[in-house]
Every structure is written in structure tokens, then in C-alpha cells.
Amino acid sequence: MQLTIILYTYIFILGATLGSFFNVVGLRVPLKKSIAYPSSACPVCDKKLSPSELIPILSYVLQMGKCKNCKTTISPLYPSMELLTAILFTISPLLVGWSKELIIAWSLISLCMIVTVSDLKYMIIPDKVNLFFLVLFFIERMFIRTEPWWDPIAGLIIGTLVPLVIILVSRGGMGGGDMKLLAVFGVVLGWKLVLLTFFIATLVGTIVGVAGMLTGSVKKGKPFPFGPFLVIGALVAYFFGSDLISLYMTTFFSYLY
């Protein structure tokens, strides 16, 4: 029991630390900046952050969400991504088990966190990020296979074609980065779950968009980032998709017959 607690605590800390790194990647790659240099600094006063200011989650809490030097409010996006990454990393073994598939799960979460930061901040999903994870997922799926073996390829094709059709029909209803992201998700999820991903993303995005228009926080005709909704769809589909499809099929056919 004690070893289990230590193990999951370690995974939580690892997830929070990686979440901090994913913040850096998501913020710098779209601007074509190095993710290694220069070191992190306050974006307002440009003061280099000390080690005590770089502790994931904890530094934000201890500093009460403000820069130590200039007292400017720090965006809650940073600790939110760190905490969310830590939680997702920690619960992954509980959902997929201690198997090789855990590598896929943590890789998928990593992509999702980077994309969320980038799209929320700049409304951009960098091609470099999509390409890196596309190659990574294909390599991983070569050793951690699914049934049938061609499912990742079918997922890539379906994940590309569905948004492409929407882009062509709506003349810009989706961004090219969203299309590429869904294609990358398809390699991990396969064709059935990538369709479920798109359905969930569209459903959640529509609900949030309508609610935003009713409250005035979203203006009609003004674009808003769709990447985070694809992320929600992908994570739900990956961890719970098979059960959701089975539940739907059982309920649907029992209703018909």
C-alpha cells in the first residue's frame, strides 16, 4: 500500500513537471522560439525566474498568482495545465492498466496539453507539434499494436477526410491545424474512435459556443479555438470510447427491437 502511494505520488509530480514543460512548448513553438533558451522569465518585467519560482503548481499558490518582482498577475493557464497533466498522468494506469498501452496514453496526454496551451493562447496548432507526434505514434503503434493492425492507418485517413470535407463545404469552418490534429489522433485511436472524437468535440464545442453567445462572451461569427474540444473528444474516446460505443449500440438496438 505504501509503495503504491509513493509510486502514484511520483507519477503526479512527474506529470506536473512535464506539464510545466508542455506550457513552454505550447507557448514558444508557435512563435518559432527555442524551447531550451532563454530560460523562463516574467513576460512583463522580464526577470529571470528563480528555482523557487519554477516549482509546478506550488510556486503559483505560494506567490498568490503574482510575479515576485513586478506583482503582475500570472495567467492561471500555467498552473491549470500543470495540474491537469499531473491528474491525467496519475489516473492513466488506473484506466489502461500497467501495460505497454500506458506509453501511448501518456504520449497522447502530452500532445493534448501542448495543443491546448498553443490553441488557447494563439489559436494555432503548430505543424511541428503535429508532425512530431504523428511520427512518434506510428513508431509506438508498430510495437504496441491494435486489432486490426490497419486500424491506425484507417484512423489517419478518416481523421483527415472528415474535417477536410467540412473545410471544403463550409469554406473555412475548421482550421488546417484542427484537421491535422484529428488525423494524428486517428493513428492512436483508430477509425471508430476518431469519429467518436469528432462527434464529442463538435457536441461540446456547440454547447460551449451557444452558451458563450447567450452570455456575450462569444461573438457570433467570431472564430474560437476548436483544438481544446478535439482534445476533450480524444481523451474521452481513448479512455472510455469502446464502452460508450457498446452502450450506444446496446441501447439503440434494444430500442429498435
C-alpha positions, 0 to 999 in steps of 0.5 A: 500500500505504501509503495503504491502511494509513493509510486502514484505520488511520483507519477503526479509530480512527474506529470506536473513537471512535464506539464510545466514543460508542455506550457513552454512548448505550447507557448514558444513553438508557435512563435518559432522560439527555442524551447531550451533558451532563454530560460523562463522569465516574467513576460512583463518585467522580464526577470529571470525566474528563480528555482523557487519560482519554477516549482509546478503548481506550488510556486503559483499558490505560494506567490498568490498568482503574482510575479515576485518582482513586478506583482503582475498577475500570472495567467492561471493557464500555467498552473491549470495545465500543470495540474491537469497533466499531473491528474491525467498522468496519475489516473492513466494506469488506473484506466489502461492498466500497467501495460505497454498501452500506458506509453501511448496514453501518456504520449497522447496526454502530452500532445493534448496539453501542448495543443491546448496551451498553443490553441488557447493562447494563439489559436494555432496548432503548430505543424511541428507539434503535429508532425512530431507526434504523428511520427512518434505514434506510428513508431509506438503503434508498430510495437504496441499494436491494435486489432486490426493492425490497419486500424491506425492507418484507417484512423489517419485517413478518416481523421483527415477526410472528415474535417477536410470535407467540412473545410471544403463545404463550409469554406473555412469552418475548421482550421488546417491545424484542427484537421491535422490534429484529428488525423494524428489522433486517428493513428492512436485511436483508430477509425471508430474512435476518431469519429467518436472524437469528432462527434464529442468535440463538435457536441461540446464545442456547440454547447460551449459556443451557444452558451458563450453567445447567450452570455456575450462572451462569444461573438457570433461569427467570431472564430474560437479555438476548436483544438481544446474540444478535439482534445476533450473528444480524444481523451474521452474516446481513448479512455472510455470510447469502446464502452460508450460505443457498446452502450450506444449500440446496446441501447439503440438496438434494444430500442429498435427491437 
